[in-house]
């Protein structure tokens, strides 16, 4: 490791040289109370900015050990520090002048959810923060003086102001950690009390706009119906009251614009913790919940959809169904089965985004089109079986069909954004109306034995079977040997490119995630791209089942962090997805 004085000397020696001379700065430097590493240097001032990271030992940082002793507190502290550093960077952003991205100082811009990110990681050794800096230039000529201001003035001030506990507002740090611990305690209560979700009284559910996830000002605070109100005691906040949704089938109805979808959207994002001030801090949903919807045109590979679709006119086997262009009903049927495979205990469904013929068939249609001529068993006829035989609950928003009243355990009417429990009234009405005819075949869960085919040789490097070697010398397989020198036998990764939150490409294959609605951040999409690449390059052997592969990916991420999924360095810009989103990504990979 070099000293910061050596970095200063090196920096001054390349002043006014051609921009590629900046690459000589790559390396690690001791800055007294922290270590600075230059991981990747941009090719020119107009390219993506350079990647750097700092490391601060716990003895220097001084945070109470209790704040990172459990995973939930640790992630909350990481999130707090990421937001703090982002705020400090704003004060110095582009203060150093030059062309292109010269003077840029940036880190992840966090949303309303608290996610585990590569931007800031706390380990047993200390804190690591990853960020981007635009190395300054005049045209394409190095401007070392401006970079010296960034590295020796701006950056140390930001590090000191963010990662040293004595310089922070202790109450704010404590509040972030305590909120996360309360949210986790509430999730545990859901399991113990056999609940699927909880919405605290006073929560603000509506969002500011379709492009802003901030809470809507002057909106109606949530108030639980008295029949569903429960009170719990949390470790730090103390007593909290709100609506507790039990396991089973819950129906949400009401007129248009009265808040049905708003409640469902809050519940679908309740699988994540939220920051203070979001309005949904105590909106908590079963962590395995999946939002189901129709996805016209998506690919399906070897999914057993016979629970819902059978006896196709073309005699196609639905116990191992594949198509590159699924219909709405077929895609939603596959989504249910894939959700079961992913371990979901709760399905969230909005009638507006569902295939009508998959959800329900009324009596008149059944009289016109006989059961023998209809290959689809609607969800209406399977929802009760899913709960009673598979332990999977459903929360369903409906506005056009009363058939669901007959199978619901709880019925909520949204009235001007306030929920009203109308279960008893509706059940009384049901007695005076004939129930919809149901003739569903016997219920049986499919076996989940799908595998991901082994991929052919993907690049250079020693291998015995045409595939690259991934031995114990991990650093060698990532471009550098143990002594830090470039490795000429390094493998070539598949090329990854992310297009916001909606999709990414792997080489020339695009994976469309537009309808995976519980992805909260584009950094999760970026992480999924890295996970899929790792899966195809290392994990997929044609023998492991999908469940085994996802378990391998999840365990590797939990135990070893981001390093196994990255190249020569861990970039800023990755956020941990849930297991359910990893399954969704693999299921939408057409390869």
N, C-alpha and C positions, 0 to 999 in steps of 0.2 A: 504494500500500500504506500502510495506517495503522499507527501505533505501538501497542504494547501499552497505553500510557497512555491513548490515545484509546479503546481498547476498555474500559478500566476506567471512564473518564468516561461513556461511553455506557451501560455496564451500570448504573451508579449512577443515571443519569437516568431509567431505566425501572423502577426498583425499585417494587414494589407496584402497578404498572399491570396491566392485563388481559394475559393470557398471550400473545396475538398480537403484543404489542409486542416480544417476543423476536426476531421476524423481522428487526428493524432491525439485528441483530448480524451478519447474513450479510455475508461479506467476508473480506479477508485482512489479517493483522496480523503485524508483525515483533516477535519475542520475543527478540531478541539472537542466540542461537545457533541458533534455529530459526524457521520461519514457521508460523503457525497460520491455517488457513482454516476458516470456518464455512460448509459447503456447503449444508446444508438444516436448517431449524429445524422441529421437530415442531409440530403444530397445537395440542395441549394436553398436559398432563402424563401422560395415560393413553394417548396415541398412541405409535407407534413412535418410539424416541428419535432425537435430532438426529444428523446426520452431520457429522463434522469430519475434517480431515486435517492432518498436520504434514509439513513438508519440512525436511530437514537436508542441507546441502551436504557433499560428501565431505571437504573440508578441515576441517570441524568434526567430522564423525563419526570420521575417522581410521582406518577399516578398511584393512588391507593390500589393495592393488589386486588382488593375485592371488586374493583371496577372492571377487571378483565378475567376474573376467576371462573366464571361460567360463560358458555357460548353466547347467551342472549345479552348479557351486559357487555361482553367484548365487542360484539357486532354493533351495539348501540354506541359505544365509545368510539369505535372506528368511524362510524357514520358522523358523529359529532365533530371529530377532528377533520374529516374530509370537508365538511361544510365550512368549518372555521378556516382551513387553509385556502379554500376557494374564495372566501370573503377577503382574506388578507391579500391574495394574489390580485384581486380586483384593484387594490390601491396602487399596485406597481405595474399593472398590465400595460404594455406598450410605452412605458416611461423611458425605456431604452429605444433609441431611434434607429431606423434603417429601412431597407426595402423588404417587400413581401411580408413574411411573418416575423420579421425582426422585432424582438422585445416582447413577444407573446409569453405570458406566464399563465398556465392553465392546469386545472385538475378536473376531475369529474364534477359535473353539475348535477347534484342529487335531486331527485323528485320528492314526492310526499312519503314514499315508502322507505323503510329502513332496510337496506340490502347489504349483504356481505360483498365487498368489492375489492378488486386488486389495488385500487388507489391507495388504500390504507389497510395495513395488516398489523395486528399485534400478536406476537409469538412469545414463547417463554424467554427469548433473548432480548426483545425490545420492540420498537415500533418502526415500521417501514412505510414510507410514503412515496408514491410514484406520481410523476407529473410530467408536463411538457414545457419546454422552453424553446422559443424561436431564436436561434443563434443569429445575432445581428450582422448585417452586411450593407455595404454601399454597392448597389448593383449585385455583382457576384464576387465582390472583394471583401475579405474579412474585416470586420470592424471590432477588433479585440477590446478596445476601450469600453464599448457599450456592454459587451458580454462580461467584462470584469466588474462593471457596476452591478450587473444582475447576480453573478455568482458570489461576489464578496461583500455586497451591501444589501441588495433587496432580499435575496434568498435567505441569508442568515437571520435577518429581521423577522421574516415570515416563520421560519423554523422556530426561533425563540418564542415568538408570540403564539404559536399553535401547539407545540409538542412539549412544552415545559409547564407542568401543572401549576407552578407558582405564579405564572403569568396569566392564568385563565380565571374566569369567574367560577369558583368552586361550586356555587349553587346551581349554575347552569349545567355543569358537567354531571353533578349528582342527579339533577332532574331528568336528564336524558337516560342515564343508567337505570334509575328507579322506575321510569315509565316502561322501559323494556322488560324489567323484571315483573312489573304488575301485569303487563300484557301476556307474558308467558304464564303467569299464575292463572290468568283468566282462561287461557287455552287448556290448561290442565283441569280446570273446573268443568269445562265443556265435556271432557272425557269422563270425568267422575260422575257427572250429573246426567249423562246420556243426552246431551244437547248437541245440536248441529251448529248453532250460531247464537251470538248475543249482541244486542244493540243497546248501548247505554242511553239512558234518558239524557237529553240535552245535546246529543250528537247532531252535527251538521252534515247531512248526506249530499245535498245538491252541490255540483261543482260549478265553478265560475263560468266556464264555456266549454264547447266541444274541443278546444285546443288548449285549455288550461285546467289543470287538476287541482287548482287552489279552491278553497271553500267559497261558496256563493254568499256574499254579504246580504244581511237582512233576510235570510231564508228561515223557514219554520224549523225550530229545534224539534228533534224526535222525542215523542212521548209514547211509552209503551201502553198498550191496553192493559187494564188492571188484571184481567184474567191470565195474562202471560207475563206479568211483571215478577221478576225475581231479584233478590238482594244477595250480594256476595261481599265478602271482605277480602281486600287485596293487601299484600304485605306493606305497601307504602302509602297508597291513596286511602286505604281504609274501606269504608262501606261504599258500594256502588250499586245502583239500581237500573234496571232496564228490561228489555224484552228478551226472553229466553225462548228460542225455537227448539222444540224437542225433536228427537229422532222420529222418523216416519215420513209421511208425505204432507207437505205444507203448500197450500195454494194461496197465491197473492192475486187478488182481483181488484177491480175498481175502474172508474171511468178514465178516459184518456187524459193525460197531463196531470194526473193526481199523485204520481210518484211511485208507480209500480216498478218500472224499470230502474228508477233511481235507487230504490231500496235493493233491488237485485244486484245492481252494479256495485253498491257499497259492500254487499255480502261477498261478491266474487273477489274483491280486492281485500277482504278481511282475512285472507290467508297470509297477509303480510302485516308486520307492525308498521305503524305510522308515527310521524313526528308530532311533537306537541304543537297545537294550533291548527292541525289539519281538520279537526272536526270529527274524524273517524278513529280517534285514538283508542276507543274502547268498542269498536265494531270488530268483533272477532268471529271468525268462521273456522270450522274444521279445516285443519291445515292440508288435508288431501282433497278438498273440494275441487271439482272440475266444472267449468262452464261448457255446456254442450250446445252445438248449433249445427245447422246444415251448411255444408261447404261444397257447393256445386263445382265439379271439375277437379277435385283433389284426387290424388292417387291412393289406392288401397292395395296392400300386399298381404296375401295369405291370412286374412282375418275371418274368423268363424262368426258369421252374422246370422246363422240359422235360427238364433233365438228370436229374430225379428223378420227375416226374409227367407222363404223356402219355396220350392216348387216353381222355379222360374220357367217361363215358356221355352227358353233355349236349353233347358236341363243343366244349366251351369251349376257347379257344386258351390253351395253357399257355406259349407263347413270349412272351406279354405278359399275364400273369395278374393279375387284380384281384379282390379280395373285401373286404367290410367286416367279415367274420366268419370268419376262417380256422380250419380244424381244426388239431389238434396236428401232424399229419404235414405239412400244407401250410405251416404257419407255420415249421416247422423246415427244410423244403426252401427256403423263401424266405430264411431266415436264413443258410443256406450260401451262396446266390448273392449275397446282400447283403454277406456277409463277404468274398467274393472281390472284389466291386466296391470294398469299403473297403480293399483291399490287404492283407488278413490272410495271414500265412504259417503260421499255426498255429491249429487248431481244438481247443478243449477241450470234451469232452462227458462228461456223467454220465448213465448209463443210467437212473437214477432220475427224471430230469427230461426225458427224451426220449419221443417218441412211438414205441411199440414197433413199429408197422407201418412206420414210416419207417426204423428202424434195421436190422431183420432179418426175413426170412421163412424158417422152417425147412423141411426137406424134406417133411415130412408136409403142411404147409399148401400147399406148391407142388403137391403131388399132388392135393389136394382142390380148390384154386382154381388153375386153370391160369394160365400167364403171360399169355395173351391176355385174361383176365378181370381182371387186376390192373394198374391204371395206375401203381402206385408201383414205382420201382426203388429198393430199399433202400440206405441209406448203406453197408452192408457191401460192396455190389458197386461202389461208387464211390470208396471211401477210397483204394485203391491207385492208381486213375487220378488222383485229386486230387494225390497226391504225385508220381507219376512224370511226369505231363503238365502240372501246374500249379505244382509246387513247394510244395504246401501240406501240412504235416505234421498229424498228429492224435494227441492224447493222450486216451484213452478209458477211463473207469471202467466196468467191466462186472461183473455178479454173477450173471446168470441164463442167459446164452447162451454156449456154447463156440464158436459159429461164428466169432467174432472172432479166435480163436487162429490160424486158418489164414492170416490176412492180416497179423498183427502182426510187426513186426521185433524188438521188445523186449517181454517180458512180465514185469511186476513183481507179486509177491504181497506184499500188506501183511499182516504178521503181528505183532500187538500193537504197531502203529505203527512197525514196522521193515520196510523194503523188502527183499525177497529176489528176486534175478534167477532166474527159473525158465524162461527162454527155451528152453534146451537140452532140459530134461525134457519140456516141453509139446510141442516140435516132434517129439520122439521118439514121444510118444503120438499125435500127429496122423497119423503114418504108419500106425498101426494102426486108424485110423477114417476112414471115407469123408468127404471134404470136402464142404461144402454146395454144392449146385448153384448156379451163377451164370450168368446169361444176359443180362448188362447190354448195352443197345444201345451203339453207338459213342460214345466220349467226345468232346465238343467244348465248349469254353468259350463262353458267350454273349457277344455284344457288349453293351457298357454304354453305351447311348445315351439312357437315361431322362432326361427333363427335369422341372423343377418348374414348373407352370403359372404364368404371370404373374398377379399379384394385381391386383384392381381398385383404384381410387382409395381411399386410406386416410386422408386427412385434409386439412387446410388447407395453404396454402402455395403459392407460385408453381410452376406446372408447365405444360408445353406439351401434355401428353397425358392430363391428368386425374390424373397421378401427381405426388407431391411432388418438388420440386427438391432435389438434393443436390449443390450446387456446391462451389467451392473454399472458400467461407466456412463452414467446418464449424461454428464456434461459433454462427453465426446459426441454423443448422438445429437447434441444441440449446438453443434458448430464450433465448440472449443474443447480442448483437452483439459485434463486436470490442472496443468500448469498455466492455463489461460491462453495458450497459443492457438491460432486457427487450426481446425482439423480439416484436412483436404478430403477426407473420406466421409464428411458429414452428409446426411441424407437430404433429399429435397422434399420439403413439405408440400402438400397440396395447397394451392393458393386460396386464401380466404378473403372475401370482401363483404362487408356488411352494409345493408341499405336501410339504415334507421332501425326501427323496431320491427318492421314488417317482414323482412326477408334477408337472406344472405346467399352468397354463391360460394361453392366449393369447387375449384377448377371451373368448369363450364356449367355445372349443375346448380340451378337456383332452387332454394328451399323456401317455400312460401309459408310464412307464419302469420299472415294478416288476421286469420280467424282464431288464433290462439290468444284469446282475449285477456288471459291473466298474466301475460308478459307485461311487467310494469315499466321496463326500461330497455333502451336499445343496447345497453351493456350486457343485459341478459342474453339478447340475441347474439351479440358478439361472442359471449361465452359458449353458447350452444354451437356456434360454428367451430370453435376450438375443440369442444367435446366430441362433435361428430367427426372431425378430422382425426383426432386421437383414436376414436372408435374404429374408423375405417383403416387406419394405418397400423393399429396394434391389437385391438380387441376382437374385431370380427374375424372369426375363423371358420364359420359355417357350422359350428358345433354348439356354441353357447346360445341359449335362448335369449330372447329380447330382455326378459326379466333379469337374467344373469348378467347381461352386458350393462344394463342400466345400473344394476347394483355395483358392478365393477367401477363404472364411471363415478358414481356417487361416493363410494368408499375411497377411491383414489383422491377425489377432490377433498373429502373430509380429512383424510390422514396426511396427504402430502401437499395439499394446497394447489396453487395454479401451475407450479413449475412443470409437472409432467405433460401439461397440455400446450406449453408454449415453446418457442424456438430458443434463441440464444439468451433471451431475457424475458422477464414477465412484464407485459405492457400495462400501463394505466388504461382502464377502459373495459374491464371485465366485471360482471356482477353475477353472483351465484343464482342459477335458476332452480326451481323445485324439481323433484323427481318427475312429477307429472308433465312438466314442460320438456324434460329430456325425452320422455316417451313420445310426446307430441312431435318433437323434432325428428326423431328417427322414423316415426310413422309417415311423415310427409317428405321423406327423402326418396325421390323416385328411383334412385340408383339401387 
